[in-house]
Structure formats: structure tokens, C-alpha cells
Amino acid sequence: MSDYILVLISAALVNHLCLLQQPAPRLHLHVHGLACALCIALGVIGAQLLMRGVLVPLRIPDLALFVLLPWLALLAWGVPTLLAKWRPSWPVTGLPALLLGNAAALGLALQQTRDNSTWLATLLQGLLAGGGFWLALSLFTDLRLRSAHADVPGALRGLPIELIGAGVMAMAFSGFNGLFVQ
């Protein structure tokens, strides 16, 4: 469980730092969160299909990384394209680059290919991880907005206060460790 928390916090921090230094508009944040959640969920399901349907029957499961990277790159390009066609008013510019760097999707997909879990468990874990990532992005945006208007010492403005906030959020999320025992 702590590995999930570490991946979610680090990926959210990296993606959030890649976004503009100014607080992103709420619509942009939620479109980014939705795109990441879709990429994670579809990436995990596709990883299971590729692993069980192609790599295991061919007896080459060690090549999972080389098969999953193009799959996730295709999702990083395809999900924003589909979102732009579905809702043309949504801001999807710059999303493929951020989705390509999303380590949460690759880490979760690689872990799911090693487990012999059911399709429903895989889908549920992908959706929950995507939702957790979306929540972490929202929390980082709120932290950035609050710290911009708070009386913070000059040495802690910007990245230092965000890293302190990430540490506090990691401690808060680690409180869920062991809550759900498999």
C-alpha cells in the first residue's frame, strides 16, 4: 500500500510541477485529472490483455516493459484526442506530453501484469488509482493556491513549501496503510 502512495504522490508532484507555475484553471486541472484517470484505467486493462493474450502464450513475459511503453504512449496520444473530439471546448493542449511522463500508469500496469488478479479487480484498481491521482492533483492545486495567499517566509516560497506539503500529504495517505488487507 505504501508503494501505491509513493507512486501517486511522486507522479502527482512531478505532473503538477510540469504544469504552469501559476495555478491552473479548475477546468484544465479536471481535464488533466480525467485524462490521467482514463489513461491509468485503460493502461491497466490493456496491460492485462497484452500480458495474458500475447506475452504469456508466446512465453516472453519478460518483454512486458517493451510492449507496455508503446501501449501507454498510444494512450497518451489517443485519450486527449478523444477528449477533444468529445468536448471541443476542453483545454487538452499539452496533455500528451504530461501523460507520457506519467509513471503511475506504467508502474501500476507492470504490477498488475505480475499479479494473477481477476478482470474486475484489475479494472477496480485502475479506476481507484486514477481517481486517487486526480485527488492528489486537486490537493496540490489547493496547496499551491493557499500558499500563494498565505504569509509564508521567503525561504519557503514556491517549491520548498510544496515539498513540505507533499511530505505531509504522504504521511496522511500512509495512514491508510493496512486499512484494506488483501
C-alpha positions, 0 to 999 in steps of 0.5 A: 500500500505504501508503494501505491502512495509513493507512486501517486504522490511522486507522479502527482508532484512531478505532473503538477510541477510540469504544469504552469507555475501559476495555478491552473484553471479548475477546468484544465486541472479536471481535464488533466485529472480525467485524462490521467484517470482514463489513461491509468484505467485503460493502461491497466486493462490493456496491460492485462490483455497484452500480458495474458493474450500475447506475452504469456502464450508466446512465453516472453513475459519478460518483454512486458516493459517493451510492449507496455511503453508503446501501449501507454504512449498510444494512450497518451496520444489517443485519450486527449484526442478523444477528449477533444473530439468529445468536448471541443471546448476542453483545454487538452493542449499539452496533455500528451506530453504530461501523460507520457511522463506519467509513471503511475500508469506504467508502474501500476500496469507492470504490477498488475501484469505480475499479479494473477488478479481477476478482470474486475479487480484489475479494472477496480484498481485502475479506476481507484488509482486514477481517481486517487491521482486526480485527488492528489492533483486537486490537493496540490492545486489547493496547496499551491493556491493557499500558499500563494495567499498565505504569509509564508517566509521567503525561504519557503516560497514556491517549491520548498513549501510544496515539498513540505506539503507533499511530505505531509500529504504522504504521511496522511495517505500512509495512514491508510496503510493496512486499512484494506488487507488483501 
